Amino acid sequence: MRQILVTSALPYANGPIHLGHLVEYIQTDIWVRAMKAQGHQVTYVCADDAHGTAIMLKAEANGITPEEQIANVKASHEADFSQFLIDFDNYHTTHSEENREFSELIYRRLNSEGHISTKDVEQLFDPEKSLFLADRFVKGECPECGAEDQYGDNCEVCGTTYNATELKNPHSTLSGATPILKTSKHYFFNLPEFSEFLQKWTHDEGRLQPSVANKLQEWFDAGLASWDISRDAPYFGFQIPDTPADEPDKYFYVWLDAPVGYMASFKNLCKQRKGSTDPLKPELNFDDYWLEENQHKTELYHFIGKDIVYFHALFWPAMLAGSEFRTPTSIFAHGFLMVNGEKMSKSRGTFIQAETFAKHLHPEYLRYYFATKLSDKVEDINLDFADFMQKVNSDMVGKVVNIASRSAGFIVKKYDGMLSETCAEPELLNDILRTGEEIANAYENREFSRAMRLIMQCADKANEYIDSKKPWAMAKEEGTEQDVQEVCSVAINIFRQLMVYLAPVLPELTDNAKAFLNLDDLSFASRHELLLGHKINKFKPLMQRIEQSQIDALIEESKQDLAAAATTGTVKADAKNNQKKLDNKKADTADTIEFDDFMKVEMTVAHVVECNYVEGADKLLQFTLDIGKEQTINVFSGIRKFYEPEQLTGKKVICVTNLVPRKMKFGVSEGMILSSGDPKTGLVVVTVPDECQVGDKLA
């Protein structure tokens, strides 16, 4: 029996859970349930991420303390997770004594080994709010292209990254005041000291998905930078210990103590389980799972979104290794959620909160649909409501539940609920039994979509068998009583197998099926025992069809009037227009270049292999370009306003391929796609005919 500890990323304690969040928690919960069903000891912990300036400001806006704010949100999160049958062994908070203890311990160990340094940092300071401004709380004009209303870290029009202090005409989004420059001492974790360790660690087999390891290589190539782990007061979080008495208070940056929350939640569970004799809730030893010397004794897995890979696959393992704790066995990243092929939208009613979905549709519908879409790849998944309704109605109602509903009536009415003493189709049952090994492997490898396909293939075989035997017709004939019982008994046994296989995805349906089948156990091991001479109970409907009216009502309730949403609940929205604009005056006075300089530009025909949205960037699209000679490059382009990804995927474009790679907030851009037009009114990407060869150079 393997001993496994599993975590999901911690949801931030400043708002409700939505469907985008649920991708991760449903994926993790299915994996945990599948591994438990296969007989392993699996512990699943999580917590609310409860620190930071945003939470402090949200509480201030709501007229309550930060502690009250995070307590209210935690209760809301736990209610949402419960509705969607997410079965945590412990759900804690990062604002806990356990988290303070481990955050301070890790910091002190890193500091004692020389991995912490300090330096003075010049930052923008809001004189009205009396606090230093994080990048998200300052806006201004891009120092490179002059676009207005840009945040303090990068321009979404031209893609330039910069420091907030470089913005022109900056203003605080909290008060509207013009910030001033102010210097303070900051504490840094010296991440470059772990570069060699991380290079090896990230490329260990099975540690990360290959695409994630390859993506991280871009950061190694660009050079790792020391990480600022401190914030100045006022700040809601933990104070950094052992700082000089004559210095102002310093606090741990939220991203330092957030992953430590995994350890804290597990430690809290260990305290709860101390002395337990319950085999389902065994006593746990913290050191077995977290000490460096025990990392081959137990397993540790993190499920996260692809947007926080940098923190989990670089900072986190370096922090752990530098403080004598074990590193994760594996980190599993997933993509984002699209709804009806587009980014979730409040105006379209597709930015859907978990609570709203559960009011209109059974949460298990979503669990099953996500399972049909999730794989071991870092790919975005699409919730297409037409496909969603068809798949649930066809697969679950029309195939799986239908097996039981069309067979149970004969068994209960004609045979007092007793199944046949013998199996009339051992080969069919054995075939479905053997498929269980493939399904179990698919679950463990997070290939949920493959597992669902295999299960539906089994359901198809059962329905084909029933259709071929026609028990409803046999029942009308003389001397066929035993035949009807045997046919329906085979069908019920297959249904039982399907419930075993679907249990990790549909735990509530499985519990209801247990009552119908008169069984206590539907673990993976139980599938080897056929139900012969076994009494079942009267069948009750297990799942209802989805109606279009339910989806319509869900979308209608989820719509929000964005124009009316003039405040965010934390701060007042900016009065300025949110469209980022280019400064034409700067364009008029742009520097000229020599013809020889222009001739250095290398323009190449490239094939758009992949084009995706960039989470958190309203104007960027991310391209994977084939530039010939089996070489692909990554390019970010600020054309999201004018194109959807599917419009450019598969096209041939012109790319400048000899630019110096530019490190951006969202990754490294290795080129520039040519387009023409006015960024204010419209840009057109320059495409070339299919007969142009990828890799051709433009003269």
HUZI-V17437 format. One record per residue. N is the residue number from 0. SS is DSSP state (A for helix, B for strand, O for the rest). OMEGA is omega in radians with two decimals (none if undefined). NEAR is the number of other ideal C-beta (glycine too) atoms within 8 Angstrom. Layout:
N,SS,OMEGA,NEAR
N,SS,OMEGA,NEAR
//
This chain:
0,O,3.12,5
1,O,3.08,7
2,B,-2.94,11
3,B,3.02,13
4,B,-3.06,13
5,B,3.07,15
6,B,2.88,14
7,B,3.10,12
8,O,-3.05,11
9,O,3.10,12
10,O,-3.10,9
11,B,-2.98,10
12,O,3.10,13
13,O,3.12,9
14,O,-3.07,5
15,O,3.08,10
16,O,3.07,13
17,B,-3.04,11
18,A,3.08,14
19,A,3.05,8
20,A,-2.97,10
21,A,3.07,13
22,A,-3.07,15
23,A,-3.05,13
24,A,3.06,14
25,A,3.11,14
26,A,-3.12,14
27,A,-3.10,14
28,A,3.10,12
29,A,-3.12,15
30,A,3.14,14
31,A,-3.14,12
32,A,3.14,12
33,A,-3.13,12
34,A,3.06,13
35,A,-3.12,9
36,A,3.13,11
37,O,2.98,12
38,O,-3.13,8
39,O,3.06,10
40,B,-3.06,8
41,B,3.12,10
42,B,-3.06,11
43,B,-3.12,13
44,B,3.10,16
45,B,-3.13,12
46,B,2.98,16
47,B,3.02,16
48,B,-2.81,13
49,O,-3.07,11
50,O,3.03,13
51,O,-3.13,11
52,A,-3.08,11
53,A,3.13,10
54,A,3.09,16
55,A,-3.13,12
56,A,3.11,11
57,A,3.12,12
58,A,3.13,13
59,A,3.13,7
60,A,-3.13,10
61,A,3.11,8
62,O,3.13,4
63,O,3.10,7
64,O,3.06,6
65,A,3.13,9
66,A,3.08,7
67,A,3.13,9
68,A,-3.06,15
69,A,3.09,14
70,A,3.13,8
71,A,-3.12,9
72,A,3.13,13
73,A,3.12,13
74,A,3.11,8
75,A,3.13,10
76,A,-3.11,14
77,A,3.10,9
78,A,3.12,9
79,A,-3.13,14
80,A,3.13,12
81,A,3.13,8
82,A,-3.12,10
83,O,2.97,14
84,O,3.05,11
85,O,-2.95,10
86,O,3.07,9
87,O,2.94,9
88,O,3.05,8
89,B,3.05,11
90,B,-2.97,12
91,B,3.10,15
92,B,3.09,12
93,O,3.07,16
94,O,-3.06,9
95,O,3.12,11
96,A,3.10,5
97,A,-3.11,12
98,A,3.07,17
99,A,-3.11,9
100,A,-3.09,10
101,A,3.10,12
102,A,3.13,13
103,A,-3.13,10
104,A,3.14,9
105,A,3.13,13
106,A,-3.11,14
107,A,3.12,10
108,A,3.10,11
109,A,-3.13,13
110,A,-3.11,10
111,A,3.12,6
112,O,3.07,7
113,O,-3.10,6
114,O,3.11,9
115,B,3.09,12
116,B,3.12,7
117,B,2.98,7
118,B,3.12,7
119,B,-3.13,7
120,B,3.08,9
121,B,-3.07,7
122,B,3.02,12
123,B,-3.05,15
124,B,3.12,11
125,B,-3.08,15
126,O,3.13,8
127,O,3.13,8
128,O,3.14,9
129,O,3.05,6
130,B,3.06,10
131,B,-3.03,11
132,O,2.97,15
133,O,-3.08,8
134,A,-3.05,9
135,A,-3.09,8
136,A,3.08,12
137,B,3.09,17
138,B,3.11,12
139,B,-3.14,12
140,B,-3.14,11
141,O,-3.14,16
142,O,-3.10,8
143,O,-3.05,8
144,O,3.10,11
145,O,3.13,11
146,O,-3.10,15
147,O,2.96,11
148,O,3.12,11
149,B,3.10,15
150,B,-2.98,8
151,O,3.13,16
152,O,3.12,8
153,B,3.14,11
154,O,-3.14,15
155,O,3.07,12
156,O,-3.09,14
157,O,3.07,9
158,O,-3.12,14
159,O,2.99,11
160,B,-3.07,10
161,O,3.01,12
162,O,-3.13,5
163,A,-3.13,13
164,A,-3.14,8
165,A,3.13,6
166,O,3.03,15
167,B,-3.14,8
168,B,-3.11,6
169,B,3.02,13
170,B,3.11,11
171,B,3.08,16
172,O,-3.14,10
173,O,-3.06,12
174,O,-3.05,7
175,O,-3.10,7
176,O,3.03,10
177,O,-3.10,6
178,O,3.07,13
179,B,3.09,7
180,B,-3.14,9
181,B,-3.08,9
182,B,3.03,7
183,B,3.11,10
184,B,3.09,9
185,B,-3.14,11
186,B,-3.06,12
187,B,2.98,13
188,B,-3.03,14
189,O,-3.08,10
190,A,-3.14,13
191,A,3.12,9
192,A,-3.12,6
193,A,-3.05,11
194,A,-3.12,10
195,A,3.11,6
196,A,-3.08,9
197,A,3.09,13
198,A,3.14,9
199,A,-3.06,8
200,A,-3.09,11
201,A,-3.14,12
202,A,3.02,7
203,O,-3.09,7
204,O,3.10,3
205,O,-3.11,5
206,O,-3.12,12
207,O,2.99,11
208,O,-3.08,10
209,A,-3.12,6
210,A,3.11,8
211,A,3.12,14
212,A,3.13,12
213,A,3.12,7
214,A,-3.14,9
215,A,3.14,14
216,A,3.10,8
217,A,3.14,10
218,A,3.07,10
219,A,-3.13,11
220,A,3.13,7
221,A,-3.12,8
222,O,3.13,6
223,O,3.13,10
224,O,3.06,6
225,O,-2.98,9
226,B,3.12,8
227,B,-3.07,9
228,O,-3.08,12
229,B,3.03,12
230,B,-3.12,11
231,B,3.04,11
232,O,-0.01,7
233,O,-3.09,6
234,O,3.11,10
235,O,-3.11,10
236,O,-3.13,12
237,O,3.06,11
238,B,3.06,9
239,O,-3.09,11
240,O,2.97,7
241,O,3.07,5
242,O,-3.13,9
243,O,-3.06,4
244,O,-3.08,4
245,O,3.12,3
246,O,3.03,8
247,O,-3.13,6
248,O,3.06,8
249,B,-3.09,14
250,B,3.04,13
251,B,2.99,15
252,O,-3.02,10
253,A,-3.10,11
254,A,3.02,9
255,A,-3.05,12
256,A,3.14,14
257,A,3.12,12
258,A,3.05,11
259,A,3.08,13
260,A,3.05,15
261,A,3.13,12
262,A,-3.08,12
263,A,3.13,16
264,A,3.12,16
265,A,3.10,16
266,A,3.11,12
267,A,3.10,12
268,A,3.10,14
269,A,3.10,11
270,A,-3.14,7
271,A,-3.04,7
272,A,-3.06,11
273,O,3.13,7
274,O,-3.10,5
275,O,3.04,8
276,O,3.13,4
277,O,-3.12,6
278,O,3.12,5
279,O,3.10,4
280,O,-3.01,7
281,O,3.04,9
282,O,-3.09,7
283,O,3.12,11
284,O,-3.08,7
285,A,-3.07,9
286,A,-3.14,7
287,A,-3.04,11
288,A,-2.99,13
289,A,3.13,11
290,B,-3.07,10
291,A,-3.07,8
292,A,-3.11,4
293,A,-3.02,12
294,O,3.06,11
295,O,-3.13,3
296,O,-3.13,6
297,O,-3.11,10
298,B,-3.13,8
299,B,-3.10,15
300,B,3.05,13
301,B,2.98,14
302,B,-3.07,13
303,B,2.99,14
304,B,-3.07,11
305,A,-3.11,11
306,A,-3.13,7
307,A,3.10,9
308,A,-3.09,13
309,A,-3.12,9
310,A,-3.03,11
311,A,-3.05,14
312,A,3.08,12
313,A,-3.10,14
314,A,-3.02,13
315,A,3.11,11
316,A,3.10,12
317,A,3.08,13
318,A,-3.11,13
319,A,-3.12,11
320,A,-3.12,12
321,A,-3.12,10
322,O,3.00,10
323,O,3.02,5
324,B,-3.14,11
325,O,3.08,10
326,O,-3.11,9
327,O,3.01,11
328,O,3.09,8
329,B,3.02,9
330,B,-3.08,13
331,B,-3.14,11
332,B,3.09,11
333,B,3.14,14
334,O,-3.11,10
335,O,3.12,12
336,B,2.95,12
337,B,3.09,13
338,B,-3.07,15
339,O,3.04,10
340,O,-3.10,7
341,B,3.03,10
342,B,-3.13,6
343,O,-3.01,13
344,O,3.09,10
345,O,-3.10,11
346,O,3.13,7
347,O,-3.13,9
348,O,-3.13,13
349,O,2.94,11
350,O,-2.89,11
351,O,3.09,14
352,B,-3.12,12
353,A,-3.11,15
354,A,-3.14,11
355,A,3.12,11
356,A,-3.07,13
357,A,3.08,12
358,A,-3.01,7
359,A,-3.06,10
360,O,3.14,11
361,O,-3.13,7
362,A,-3.13,11
363,A,3.04,12
364,A,-3.12,12
365,A,3.11,13
366,A,-3.13,14
367,A,-3.09,15
368,A,3.09,12
369,A,3.14,14
370,A,3.14,14
371,A,-3.08,11
372,A,-3.00,10
373,O,3.07,13
374,O,3.12,10
375,O,-3.13,7
376,O,3.10,7
377,O,-3.05,9
378,O,3.02,7
379,O,3.09,9
380,B,-3.06,13
381,B,3.01,10
382,B,3.09,11
383,O,-2.98,8
384,A,3.09,10
385,A,3.11,6
386,A,3.11,7
387,A,-3.12,13
388,A,-3.12,11
389,A,-3.07,8
390,A,3.14,11
391,A,-3.12,14
392,A,-3.10,11
393,A,-3.04,9
394,A,-2.98,14
395,A,-3.10,13
396,A,-3.04,13
397,A,-3.11,7
398,A,-2.97,13
399,A,-3.10,12
400,A,-3.12,11
401,A,3.13,10
402,A,-3.13,17
403,A,-3.04,14
404,A,-3.10,11
405,A,-3.12,10
406,A,-3.01,15
407,A,-3.09,14
408,A,3.13,9
409,A,-3.09,13
410,A,-3.08,16
411,A,-3.06,13
412,A,-3.00,6
413,A,-3.01,9
414,A,3.09,10
415,O,3.08,5
416,O,-3.08,9
417,B,3.05,9
418,O,-3.12,15
419,O,3.12,11
420,O,-3.10,4
421,O,3.11,6
422,O,-3.07,11
423,O,-3.09,8
424,O,-3.09,8
425,A,-3.12,6
426,A,3.12,6
427,A,3.13,11
428,A,3.13,14
429,A,3.10,8
430,A,3.14,9
431,A,3.08,13
432,A,3.13,10
433,A,3.12,8
434,A,3.13,11
435,A,3.12,13
436,A,3.10,7
437,A,-3.13,9
438,A,3.13,12
439,A,3.11,11
440,A,3.12,8
441,A,3.08,12
442,A,-3.07,16
443,A,-3.13,10
444,O,3.11,7
445,O,3.07,11
446,O,-3.03,10
447,A,-3.13,17
448,A,3.10,11
449,A,3.11,9
450,A,-3.13,13
451,A,3.10,13
452,A,3.12,8
453,A,3.14,13
454,A,3.13,13
455,A,3.04,10
456,A,3.06,9
457,A,3.12,14
458,A,3.10,14
459,A,3.14,9
460,A,3.13,12
461,A,-3.13,14
462,A,3.07,11
463,A,3.12,8
464,A,-3.13,14
465,A,3.14,14
466,A,-3.12,7
467,A,-3.10,6
468,A,3.11,9
469,O,-3.12,8
470,A,3.12,12
471,A,3.08,7
472,A,3.13,7
473,A,-3.08,12
474,O,-3.13,10
475,O,-3.09,5
476,O,3.12,7
477,O,3.00,3
478,O,-3.13,4
479,O,-3.06,9
480,A,-3.11,7
481,A,-3.14,7
482,A,3.12,9
483,A,3.14,13
484,A,-3.09,15
485,A,3.13,11
486,A,-3.12,15
487,A,3.09,14
488,A,3.06,15
489,A,-3.13,14
490,A,-3.14,15
491,A,3.10,17
492,A,3.08,13
493,A,3.09,17
494,A,3.11,15
495,A,3.12,14
496,A,3.14,14
497,A,3.09,14
498,A,3.04,14
499,A,-3.07,14
500,A,-3.09,13
501,A,-3.06,12
502,O,3.13,13
503,O,-3.10,10
504,O,-3.00,12
505,O,-3.05,11
506,A,-3.14,11
507,A,3.06,8
508,A,3.14,12
509,A,3.11,12
510,A,3.10,8
511,A,3.09,10
512,A,3.08,14
513,A,-3.13,12
514,A,3.12,8
515,A,-3.10,14
516,A,3.14,13
517,O,-3.12,9
518,O,3.06,8
519,O,-2.97,3
520,O,3.02,5
521,O,3.08,11
522,O,-3.14,10
523,O,-3.11,10
524,A,-3.07,7
525,A,-3.06,10
526,A,-3.11,11
527,A,-3.11,5
528,O,3.11,5
529,O,3.09,6
530,O,-3.14,11
531,O,-3.08,10
532,O,-3.06,6
533,O,-3.11,8
534,B,3.06,8
535,O,-3.13,13
536,O,-3.14,10
537,O,-3.11,7
538,O,3.01,10
539,O,-3.11,6
540,O,-3.07,7
541,O,-3.11,10
542,O,-3.12,9
543,O,3.08,6
544,O,3.04,6
545,O,3.08,12
546,O,-3.14,6
547,A,-3.13,7
548,A,3.10,6
549,A,3.12,10
550,A,3.11,14
551,A,-3.13,8
552,A,3.12,9
553,A,-3.12,15
554,A,-3.13,13
555,A,-3.14,8
556,A,-3.09,10
557,A,-3.14,13
558,O,3.10,10
559,O,3.08,9
560,O,-3.07,6
561,O,3.14,7
562,O,-3.14,5
563,O,-3.11,6
564,O,-3.06,10
565,O,3.08,6
566,B,-3.08,8
567,O,-3.04,7
568,O,3.08,7
569,O,-3.09,8
570,O,3.06,10
571,B,3.13,6
572,O,3.14,8
573,O,3.09,8
574,O,-3.11,4
575,O,3.05,7
576,O,-3.09,6
577,O,3.07,6
578,O,3.11,5
579,O,-3.04,12
580,O,3.04,11
581,O,3.13,11
582,O,-3.08,11
583,A,3.14,6
584,A,3.13,7
585,A,-3.14,10
586,A,-3.12,8
587,A,-3.06,6
588,O,-3.11,5
589,O,3.11,6
590,O,3.06,3
591,O,3.11,3
592,O,3.08,5
593,O,3.12,5
594,A,3.13,5
595,A,3.10,6
596,A,3.13,7
597,A,-3.10,8
598,A,3.12,6
599,O,-3.10,7
600,O,-3.12,7
601,O,-3.12,8
602,B,-2.99,10
603,B,3.01,14
604,B,-3.09,16
605,B,3.09,16
606,B,3.14,10
607,B,3.14,14
608,B,-3.08,8
609,B,3.08,7
610,B,-3.05,11
611,B,2.95,8
612,B,3.06,11
613,B,-3.11,11
614,O,3.10,6
615,O,3.14,6
616,B,-3.03,10
617,B,-3.04,6
618,B,-3.10,10
619,B,2.88,13
620,B,3.13,14
621,B,-3.09,13
622,B,2.85,13
623,B,-3.03,11
624,B,2.99,16
625,B,-3.10,10
626,O,3.09,14
627,O,3.13,11
628,O,3.11,5
629,O,-3.14,3
630,O,3.06,7
631,B,3.09,8
632,B,3.13,12
633,B,-3.12,13
634,B,2.98,13
635,B,-3.13,14
636,B,-3.08,11
637,O,-3.07,12
638,O,-3.09,12
639,O,-3.11,12
640,O,-3.00,6
641,O,-3.08,7
642,O,2.91,9
643,O,-3.07,5
644,A,-3.07,10
645,A,3.13,7
646,A,-3.07,7
647,A,3.12,13
648,O,3.14,10
649,O,-3.14,5
650,O,2.99,10
651,B,-3.06,12
652,B,3.06,15
653,B,-3.07,12
654,B,2.97,16
655,B,-2.96,12
656,O,-3.13,12
657,O,3.02,6
658,O,3.01,9
659,O,3.13,3
660,O,-3.10,8
661,B,3.11,10
662,B,-3.13,6
663,B,3.12,11
664,O,-3.01,7
665,O,-3.13,9
666,B,-3.11,9
667,B,3.08,12
668,B,-3.00,12
669,O,-3.14,9
670,O,-3.14,13
671,B,3.11,9
672,B,-3.11,14
673,O,3.04,11
674,B,-3.14,10
675,B,3.13,6
676,B,-3.11,8
677,B,3.13,6
678,O,3.11,8
679,O,-2.99,5
680,O,3.11,4
681,B,3.07,6
682,B,3.10,11
683,B,3.09,8
684,B,3.13,12
685,O,3.09,9
686,B,-3.11,6
687,O,-3.11,8
688,O,-3.13,5
689,O,-3.10,4
690,O,3.04,4
691,O,-3.08,9
692,O,3.07,7
693,O,-3.14,11
694,O,3.09,9
695,O,3.10,9
696,B,3.10,8
697,O,-3.13,7
698,O,none,2
//
